[in-house]
Amino acid sequence: MQKKHLESLLYSTGGVAALVVILIAANFIISAFNIRADLTQGSVYTLSPGTKAILSKLEAPVKIRFYFSQGSTVPVGLKTFAKRVEDLLSEFKHAGGGKVIIEKLNPEPDSDAEDSAVLDGVEGQLTNTQEKFYFGLAVNFLDQKSALPVLAPDREQLLEYDITRAISRVASAAKPVVGVMSALPVMGQPLNPMKKQQPSEPWTLITELQNIFTVKKVERNVDKIPDDIKVLLVIHPRDLSEVTEYALDQFVLRGGKMIAFLDSYAYFDQQPDLTNPFGTNNAGQSTFNFLLKHWGFAMEMSKVVADLTYASGTGARLLPGLLALPQAALNKDDVVTSQVGNLLVPFGSAFTGKPTEGLTQTVLVQSSPNAMFVDLIIATLSGEPSTRGFQPAGTPYTLAMRLSGKFKTAFPEGKPKPYESSRDPKKAEEAKADEPKGEPQLKESAQENSIVLVSDVDMLSDGAAVEVQEVFGQRLVVPKNGNLNFAQSLIEQVSGDYDLTKLRSRAAFSRPLTVVQQMESRAQQSYLGKIKELEDNLQQTQEKLTKMQKARGTQASVMSAEQQAEIDNFKTKSIETRKELKDLRRNLREESETMQFWTKLVNIGLVPFLVVLLGIVLAMSRRNKQRAAAK
């Protein structure tokens, strides 16, 4: 018996030793071939095709200097993040084919590496103990230089894009020119005491664009878009004149790319209400009065889209007019919107209609079928009041679209005349004769072109798109959603930097629980019908009760016992209806919370439960085999 036990022990020890040798040998052989596999959804740990394409076009080596202080005072979380940055830079080196050189420097105090970091534009940061450290990188190409002064974990999902953009920036000979036309101070504004105008910084969107393009301001009263502008970004063109719309028309016909953000309720553009003597403000509105109609579309200007499936918040903070759009609401087949991530659309309108002959519509962003148009006043309500009388349209609304094809002019009779203050026909004729002859009008585009129309402006504002943080004494702008990603990707695509567009389209990693949202939407629809019916019954009951009480007040002496009993019945019915409404809304909340609870439980506990179950099955199977061998 002892011999058999010793023999079994030797065999088991030898088997373990053999297994260790096999594992070491396999690891050595695999490492020699440098085999790597990315099994994540969307290959989030692999460089995108856009990055590889940009690296393949490099005409000379690019040097990336990675600065990270190795001291013990650096937070542990940043050290872990720094390792991931090193891994990503290794991927850049591997994909560069010898044209990407990585230098890792430890800028200790009073060292040459610290001097190099300062010269490269990498800024020092302070720990909680007020000790300085460096964590950034610089990209050098010939005599061009671009720096990422601060690397932060909050911006990790955009790290590949930031590095690739820096490489593209230093390797480009000239920046494309992007024009910006807006009624809002998107470019920033100086202090003007005469107009009581406070100074403001440019919007983050403009700052980001200035890092890639040459950005020029275009006034809203122009009669021609400058020839050097190839891409025109129109943000909230409030009070646009017919002459300016003609300029946009001719710009598109000569091949210019236009991306326009319009709005029926621009929350961040509060304008004085001239109809109200108390001096209140209203949200501004903007659209293309002539162009949009000519292209076959209209935009609802008196209402906004409310969506219960994509609503923000829950319970008392439910905001159906503040749309939190997941990836499911975006066109998965379009290179720009395929992987933008979540969008936040505050009080947006929608486009209705069909494109005119020769044009093709591609829907980029849309609501769910569980949406409807609501009045502007109701749009800002939250909680229960925002869902009263909600009747979904049953079909999604178009929030953003691309129009492609050969465009025809919206002004077949020629350039519209500017507004004439003089009513004297003779003076008008003299002024017309003195006008310089302009360029000949284009009637149709020579080649196919495309424009993008978006039915919301507020999504581009800093308040909706970004969050400004102070990280170790440095100001850091972190995107809260994919809004800026969406706008920049559109501009990058039409500006010709197609490879950079493909990269940006995969920057988001958010995975919303779309199944739970759909289940909640179905539950809401089933409850809303019952709630609407009860609310109607309650209103009818209250109206009848009010009439009978008035009659009782004027003819109290002739009220019969039957009439008094009927009044009491109406009161009872009113109380019962209110109770039913309260129960229905409570049940709706409970069902929603229950679905969320079970979903979280399954997501968190299912895999550990299966592992434990498998272990129990294997243990029982092994025990049965041992018992059978013992017999």
C-alpha positions in Angstrom: 0.0 0.0 0.0 2.8 2.4 0.9 4.6 1.5 -2.3 1.5 2.3 -4.4 1.1 5.6 -2.5 4.8 6.5 -3.1 4.5 5.6 -6.8 1.4 7.8 -7.2 3.1 10.7 -5.5 6.2 10.4 -7.8 3.9 10.2 -10.8 2.0 13.3 -9.7 5.2 15.3 -8.9 6.7 14.3 -12.2 3.5 15.3 -14.0 3.5 18.7 -12.4 7.1 19.2 -13.2 6.5 18.2 -16.8 3.6 20.6 -17.0 5.7 23.4 -15.7 8.4 22.7 -18.3 5.8 22.6 -21.1 4.2 25.9 -20.0 7.6 27.6 -20.0 8.5 26.2 -23.4 5.2 27.2 -24.9 5.5 30.7 -23.4 9.0 31.1 -24.8 7.9 29.9 -28.3 4.8 32.1 -28.4 6.7 35.2 -27.2 9.3 34.6 -30.0 6.5 34.9 -32.5 4.9 37.9 -30.8 1.4 36.6 -31.1 -1.3 38.9 -29.7 -5.1 38.6 -29.7 -7.7 41.2 -28.8 -11.0 39.5 -27.9 -12.8 42.6 -26.7 -15.9 43.8 -28.5 -14.9 46.5 -31.0 -11.2 45.6 -30.5 -10.7 48.4 -28.1 -7.1 47.4 -27.3 -6.0 47.4 -31.0 -5.0 50.4 -33.0 -7.7 51.5 -35.4 -7.3 51.4 -39.2 -7.3 55.2 -39.2 -4.2 55.3 -37.0 -2.4 52.7 -39.1 -3.3 54.5 -42.3 -1.9 57.8 -41.0 1.3 56.1 -39.8 1.8 54.4 -43.2 1.8 57.9 -44.9 4.7 59.3 -42.8 7.5 60.5 -45.0 10.0 60.7 -42.2 10.3 59.2 -38.7 8.2 60.7 -35.9 9.7 60.8 -32.4 7.4 60.5 -29.4 8.9 61.5 -26.0 7.0 60.0 -23.1 7.6 61.8 -19.8 6.6 60.1 -16.6 8.2 60.7 -13.1 9.0 57.4 -11.5 9.0 58.7 -7.9 7.1 57.1 -5.0 5.0 60.2 -4.5 3.1 59.6 -7.8 -0.4 58.1 -7.1 -0.7 54.4 -7.6 -3.6 54.9 -10.0 -1.5 57.0 -12.3 1.3 54.4 -12.3 -1.2 51.8 -13.5 -2.5 54.2 -16.2 1.1 55.0 -17.2 1.7 51.3 -17.9 -1.3 51.3 -20.2 0.1 54.4 -21.9 3.4 52.5 -22.5 1.5 49.6 -23.9 -0.3 51.8 -26.3 2.9 53.5 -27.4 4.4 50.1 -28.1 1.5 49.5 -30.4 2.3 52.7 -32.2 5.9 51.7 -32.6 4.9 48.3 -33.9 2.4 49.7 -36.4 4.8 52.5 -37.5 7.2 50.0 -39.2 10.3 51.8 -38.1 8.9 55.4 -38.6 7.7 55.8 -34.9 10.5 56.2 -32.3 9.5 56.0 -28.7 11.7 57.7 -26.0 10.8 57.1 -22.3 12.2 59.8 -20.0 12.1 60.2 -16.2 12.1 63.9 -15.5 13.7 64.0 -12.0 14.2 67.4 -10.3 17.0 69.5 -11.9 17.7 66.8 -14.5 18.2 67.1 -18.3 15.0 65.2 -18.7 13.1 67.8 -16.8 14.6 70.6 -19.0 13.6 68.6 -22.0 10.0 68.2 -20.7 9.7 72.0 -20.2 11.1 72.7 -23.7 8.6 70.2 -25.2 5.6 71.8 -23.5 4.9 69.1 -21.0 3.7 70.8 -17.8 4.6 69.8 -14.2 1.8 68.7 -11.9 1.5 68.7 -8.1 0.6 65.8 -5.9 -1.4 66.1 -2.7 1.9 66.7 -0.9 2.8 69.5 -3.3 5.6 67.6 -5.0 6.1 68.1 -8.7 5.9 65.3 -11.2 5.5 65.0 -15.0 3.1 62.9 -17.0 2.7 63.8 -20.6 4.2 63.3 -24.0 5.5 65.3 -27.0 5.4 64.4 -30.7 8.3 65.7 -32.9 8.4 65.6 -36.8 11.2 67.4 -38.5 10.9 71.0 -37.2 7.2 70.6 -36.1 6.2 69.9 -32.5 3.0 69.1 -30.7 2.5 68.2 -27.0 0.0 66.5 -24.8 0.9 68.4 -21.6 -1.2 66.3 -19.2 -2.3 62.7 -19.5 -5.3 61.8 -17.3 -7.2 58.5 -16.9 -10.5 60.4 -17.5 -9.5 60.9 -21.1 -8.1 57.4 -21.7 -10.8 56.5 -24.2 -9.6 59.4 -26.4 -5.9 58.7 -25.9 -5.3 57.0 -29.2 -7.1 59.8 -31.0 -5.1 62.5 -29.1 -1.7 60.9 -30.1 -2.7 60.2 -33.7 -4.1 63.7 -34.0 -0.8 65.1 -32.7 1.1 63.0 -35.3 -1.2 64.1 -38.1 -0.9 67.7 -37.0 2.9 67.8 -37.1 3.1 65.8 -40.3 0.7 68.1 -42.3 2.1 70.8 -44.4 -0.9 73.1 -44.2 -4.1 73.1 -42.2 -7.5 73.0 -43.9 -9.6 76.2 -43.5 -12.9 75.9 -41.7 -15.4 78.8 -41.5 -17.7 79.2 -38.6 -20.9 81.2 -38.8 -22.9 81.6 -35.6 -25.3 83.9 -33.7 -23.7 82.7 -30.5 -20.3 83.8 -29.1 -18.7 80.4 -30.0 -15.4 82.1 -30.9 -15.3 83.9 -27.6 -16.0 87.6 -27.0 -14.1 90.5 -25.4 -15.3 92.8 -22.6 -17.6 95.5 -23.9 -19.0 97.8 -21.1 -21.0 99.8 -23.6 -23.2 96.8 -24.5 -22.9 95.3 -21.0 -21.1 92.4 -22.6 -19.0 90.1 -20.4 -15.9 88.5 -21.8 -16.0 84.8 -22.6 -13.7 82.1 -23.7 -14.2 80.2 -27.0 -16.3 77.1 -26.8 -14.3 73.9 -26.4 -15.5 72.7 -29.8 -13.8 75.7 -31.4 -10.6 75.3 -29.3 -10.4 71.6 -30.4 -11.0 72.6 -34.1 -8.2 75.2 -33.9 -5.8 72.5 -32.9 -6.4 70.8 -36.3 -7.7 73.4 -38.7 -7.4 77.1 -39.5 -10.7 78.4 -38.1 -12.1 81.7 -39.6 -15.1 83.6 -38.4 -17.8 84.2 -41.1 -20.4 87.0 -40.4 -24.1 86.3 -40.8 -24.7 89.2 -43.1 -22.2 88.2 -45.9 -23.3 87.9 -49.5 -20.5 85.5 -50.4 -18.6 82.8 -48.5 -14.8 83.4 -49.0 -13.2 81.1 -51.6 -10.5 79.8 -49.2 -13.1 78.2 -47.0 -13.8 74.6 -48.0 -15.8 73.6 -44.9 -18.4 75.8 -43.3 -19.8 75.1 -39.8 -23.1 76.9 -39.2 -24.1 77.0 -35.6 -27.5 78.6 -34.8 -28.0 80.9 -37.8 -30.6 83.1 -36.0 -32.3 85.9 -38.1 -30.5 84.9 -41.3 -31.2 87.1 -44.2 -32.3 85.9 -47.7 -29.0 87.3 -49.1 -26.9 85.2 -46.7 -29.0 82.1 -47.5 -28.2 82.7 -51.2 -24.5 82.9 -50.3 -24.8 79.5 -48.6 -26.7 78.1 -51.6 -23.9 79.2 -54.0 -21.3 77.9 -51.6 -22.8 74.4 -51.7 -23.3 74.5 -55.5 -19.6 75.3 -56.0 -18.6 72.2 -53.9 -18.3 73.6 -50.4 -19.1 71.3 -47.5 -21.6 72.6 -45.0 -22.6 71.3 -41.6 -25.5 73.2 -40.0 -26.8 73.0 -36.4 -30.3 74.5 -36.3 -32.7 74.7 -33.3 -36.3 75.5 -32.4 -35.4 76.0 -28.7 -31.8 77.1 -28.2 -31.8 76.9 -24.4 -28.3 78.6 -24.2 -29.5 81.5 -26.4 -31.9 83.5 -24.2 -33.3 86.4 -26.2 -35.5 89.3 -25.0 -39.3 88.6 -25.4 -40.4 91.8 -27.2 -44.1 90.8 -26.8 -43.8 90.7 -23.0 -43.7 94.1 -21.2 -42.0 92.6 -18.1 -38.8 92.0 -20.0 -38.6 88.2 -19.9 -36.4 86.1 -22.2 -37.2 83.3 -24.6 -34.9 80.7 -26.1 -33.7 81.6 -29.5 -34.7 79.9 -32.7 -32.8 79.3 -36.0 -33.5 77.6 -39.3 -33.1 77.9 -43.1 -36.3 79.5 -44.3 -35.6 79.1 -48.0 -33.0 76.3 -48.3 -34.6 73.8 -46.1 -37.9 74.0 -47.9 -36.2 73.8 -51.3 -34.4 70.6 -50.3 -37.8 69.1 -49.4 -37.8 69.4 -45.6 -39.3 71.3 -42.8 -38.4 71.7 -39.1 -41.0 71.9 -36.4 -40.3 75.4 -34.8 -43.0 75.5 -32.2 -42.3 72.2 -30.5 -39.5 69.9 -29.5 -39.1 66.1 -29.4 -39.8 64.3 -26.1 -38.8 60.6 -25.9 -39.6 58.3 -23.0 -37.2 55.6 -24.1 -34.2 57.9 -24.4 -35.3 60.3 -21.6 -32.7 61.5 -19.1 -33.2 60.9 -15.4 -35.7 58.8 -13.6 -38.7 59.3 -11.3 -39.2 62.9 -10.3 -36.1 63.9 -12.3 -37.3 62.3 -15.6 -36.8 64.7 -18.5 -38.2 63.4 -21.8 -37.1 66.5 -23.6 -33.5 66.0 -22.6 -32.5 63.1 -24.8 -29.7 60.7 -23.8 -29.2 58.9 -27.1 -27.4 55.6 -27.0 -25.5 53.9 -29.8 -28.8 52.3 -31.0 -30.2 55.8 -31.9 -27.2 56.4 -34.3 -26.7 55.1 -37.8 -24.4 52.0 -37.3 -23.6 51.9 -41.0 -22.2 55.5 -41.2 -18.5 55.9 -40.6 -19.1 59.0 -38.4 -21.9 57.7 -36.2 -21.0 54.0 -36.1 -19.2 54.2 -32.8 -19.6 57.8 -31.5 -21.1 56.7 -28.3 -23.8 58.4 -26.3 -25.2 61.8 -27.4 -27.0 64.3 -25.2 -29.5 66.4 -27.1 -31.3 69.1 -25.0 -34.7 70.1 -26.3 -34.0 69.3 -30.0 -36.4 69.5 -32.8 -36.7 67.2 -35.8 -36.8 67.2 -39.6 -39.9 66.1 -41.5 -40.4 65.6 -45.3 -38.6 63.8 -48.1 -35.7 65.0 -50.3 -36.4 66.6 -53.6 -35.4 64.9 -56.9 -31.7 64.3 -57.2 -31.0 64.3 -53.5 -30.6 61.3 -51.1 -31.3 61.4 -47.4 -29.2 59.4 -44.9 -30.5 59.5 -41.3 -27.6 59.8 -38.9 -29.4 60.3 -35.6 -33.0 59.5 -34.7 -35.4 59.2 -31.7 -37.1 56.0 -30.7 -40.7 55.2 -31.8 -41.7 56.0 -28.2 -41.5 59.8 -28.9 -43.7 62.7 -29.8 -43.6 66.5 -30.3 -44.4 68.5 -27.2 -45.0 72.2 -26.7 -42.0 74.3 -25.6 -43.4 74.9 -22.2 -44.0 71.2 -21.5 -40.5 70.3 -22.8 -38.8 71.8 -19.7 -41.0 69.9 -17.2 -39.7 66.9 -15.3 -41.2 63.9 -13.5 -44.9 63.1 -13.7 -46.0 66.4 -15.3 -43.8 65.7 -18.3 -45.6 62.5 -19.2 -49.2 63.6 -18.8 -51.2 63.0 -22.0 -48.1 61.4 -23.6 -49.1 59.7 -26.9 -46.1 58.2 -28.8 -46.0 58.7 -32.5 -45.0 55.1 -33.1 -42.3 56.1 -35.6 -38.8 57.6 -34.9 -38.1 61.3 -35.7 -35.0 62.4 -37.7 -32.7 64.5 -35.5 -29.7 64.6 -37.8 -29.3 63.7 -41.5 -27.0 63.9 -44.5 -28.2 65.1 -47.9 -26.2 63.9 -50.9 -26.5 64.4 -54.6 -26.5 67.1 -57.2 -27.9 70.2 -55.6 -29.9 72.8 -57.5 -30.2 76.5 -56.6 -33.1 77.5 -54.3 -33.0 80.9 -56.0 -33.8 80.3 -59.7 -34.7 84.0 -60.3 -31.2 85.1 -59.3 -29.6 86.7 -56.3 -32.2 88.3 -54.0 -32.1 92.0 -53.5 -31.1 93.4 -50.1 -33.6 95.3 -48.1 -34.2 98.8 -49.5 -35.0 101.4 -46.9 -35.9 104.0 -49.6 -39.3 103.7 -51.2 -38.4 106.1 -54.1 -38.3 103.9 -57.3 -35.9 106.4 -59.0 -33.4 106.1 -56.2 -33.7 102.4 -56.1 -32.9 102.2 -59.8 -29.9 104.5 -59.4 -28.6 102.3 -56.6 -29.1 99.2 -58.7 -27.1 100.8 -61.6 -24.3 101.7 -59.2 -24.0 98.1 -57.8 -20.9 96.2 -59.0 -21.6 93.2 -61.1 -21.3 90.1 -59.1 -20.2 86.6 -60.1 -22.5 84.6 -62.4 -25.0 82.5 -60.6 -24.6 78.8 -60.3 -27.8 76.9 -61.1 -26.6 73.4 -60.3 -23.6 71.8 -58.7 -21.1 70.3 -61.2 -20.5 67.3 -59.1 -22.2 65.4 -56.3 -21.9 67.1 -52.9 -23.2 66.5 -49.4 -24.3 68.6 -46.4 -25.3 67.6 -42.9 -28.2 69.1 -40.9 -28.7 68.7 -37.2 -31.8 69.8 -35.3 -30.2 71.0 -32.1 -27.6 73.6 -31.1 -27.3 73.2 -27.4 -25.6 69.9 -27.7 -22.4 71.7 -28.8 -22.2 74.1 -25.8 -19.7 73.4 -23.0 -22.6 73.0 -20.5 -23.9 70.0 -22.4 -20.8 68.5 -23.9 -17.8 68.8 -21.5 -16.8 68.9 -17.9 -13.9 71.1 -16.8 -11.8 69.5 -14.0 -8.8 70.6 -12.0 -6.2 67.8 -12.1 -3.1 68.4 -9.9 -3.4 72.2 -10.5 -4.0 71.8 -14.3 -7.2 72.6 -16.1 -8.5 69.5 -18.0 -11.5 69.4 -20.3 -13.2 65.9 -20.2 -16.0 65.0 -22.6 -19.2 64.1 -20.8 -20.6 62.3 -23.9 -20.0 62.0 -27.6 -21.3 65.4 -28.7 -18.0 67.0 -29.6 -16.8 63.6 -31.0 -19.8 63.8 -33.3 -19.3 67.4 -34.5 -15.5 67.0 -35.0 -15.9 63.7 -36.8 -18.3 65.3 -39.3 -15.8 68.1 -40.0 -12.9 65.8 -40.2 -14.7 63.6 -42.7 -15.7 66.4 -45.1 -12.3 68.2 -44.7 -10.6 65.3 -46.4 -8.8 63.8 -43.4 -10.8 60.6 -43.8 -8.3 58.4 -41.9 -8.6 60.6 -38.8 -12.4 60.3 -39.0 -12.2 56.5 -39.0 -10.1 56.7 -35.8 -12.4 59.1 -34.0 -15.5 57.0 -34.7 -14.2 54.3 -32.4 -13.3 56.5 -29.4 -16.3 55.7 -27.2 -16.5 52.7 -24.9 -19.8 53.1 -23.2 -22.1 50.1 -23.3 -25.6 51.2 -22.2 -28.2 48.6 -21.1 -30.4 48.9 -24.2 -32.4 45.9 -23.3 -33.5 47.4 -20.0 -34.4 50.7 -21.8 -36.6 48.8 -24.2 -38.3 46.9 -21.4 -38.9 50.1 -19.5 -40.3 51.7 -22.7 -42.8 48.9 -23.3 -43.9 49.1 -19.6 -44.3 52.9 -19.9 -46.4 52.6 -23.0 -48.7 50.0 -21.3 -49.1 52.2 -18.3 -49.4 55.5 -20.1 -52.6 54.4 -21.8 -54.2 53.5 -18.5 -53.0 56.7 -16.9 -54.4 58.8 -19.7 -57.8 57.1 -19.4 -57.9 57.7 -15.6 -56.8 61.3 -16.0 -59.6 61.9 -18.6 -62.2 60.3 -16.2 -60.9 62.4 -13.3 -61.2 65.6 -15.3 -64.7 64.8 -16.4 -65.7 63.9 -12.8 -64.2 67.1 -11.5 -66.0 69.2 -14.1 -69.4 67.6 -13.3 -68.7 68.0 -9.6 -67.9 71.7 -10.0 -71.1 72.3 -11.9 -73.2 70.5 -9.3 -71.6 72.4 -6.5 -72.3 75.7 -8.2 -75.9 74.7 -8.6 -76.0 73.8 -5.0 -74.6 77.2 -4.0 -77.2 79.1 -6.0 -80.2 76.7 -5.3 -79.4 75.2 -2.0 -83.0 75.3 -0.8 -84.2 73.0 -3.7 -81.4 70.4 -3.6 -83.0 67.0 -3.3 -81.6 64.0 -1.4 -80.8 62.3 -4.8 -78.8 65.3 -6.0 -76.9 65.3 -2.7 -76.2 61.6 -3.0 -75.0 62.1 -6.6 -72.5 64.8 -5.4 -71.2 62.4 -2.8 -70.8 59.7 -5.4 -68.8 62.1 -7.6 -66.5 62.9 -4.7 -66.0 59.3 -3.9 -65.3 58.5 -7.5 -62.8 61.4 -7.7 -60.9 60.1 -4.6 -60.9 56.5 -6.0 -59.6 57.7 -9.4 -56.7 59.6 -7.7 -55.8 56.5 -5.7 -55.8 54.4 -8.9 -53.5 56.9 -10.6 -51.2 56.9 -7.6 -51.1 53.1 -7.6 -50.4 52.9 -11.3 -47.5 55.3 -11.1 -46.1 53.5 -8.1 -46.3 50.2 -9.9 -44.5 51.7 -12.9 -41.7 52.9 -10.7 -41.5 49.5 -8.9 -41.4 47.5 -12.2 -38.6 49.7 -13.5 -36.6 49.4 -10.3 -37.2 45.6 -10.3 -35.9 45.3 -13.8 -32.8 47.3 -13.0 -32.1 45.2 -9.9 -32.4 41.8 -11.6 -30.4 43.0 -14.6 -27.5 44.1 -12.3 -27.8 40.9 -10.3 -27.5 38.8 -13.4 -24.6 40.8 -14.8 -22.7 40.7 -11.5 -23.6 37.3 -10.2 -24.2 35.0 -13.2 -20.5 34.2 -14.1 -19.4 33.5 -10.4 -22.5 31.3 -10.0 -21.7 29.3 -13.1 -18.0 28.9 -12.0 -19.1 27.6 -8.6 -21.7 25.3 -10.2 -19.0 23.9 -12.5 -16.7 23.4 -9.6 -19.3 21.4 -7.7 -20.1 19.3 -10.7 -16.4 18.5 -11.3 -15.9 17.7 -7.6 -18.8 15.3 -7.5 -17.7 13.7 -10.8 -14.2 13.2 -9.4 -15.5 11.8 -6.1 -17.7 9.3 -8.0 -14.7 8.1 -10.1 -12.6 7.7 -6.9 -15.4 5.6 -5.3 -15.7 3.4 -8.4 -11.9 2.9 -8.5 -11.9 2.0 -4.8 -14.4 -0.8 -5.4 
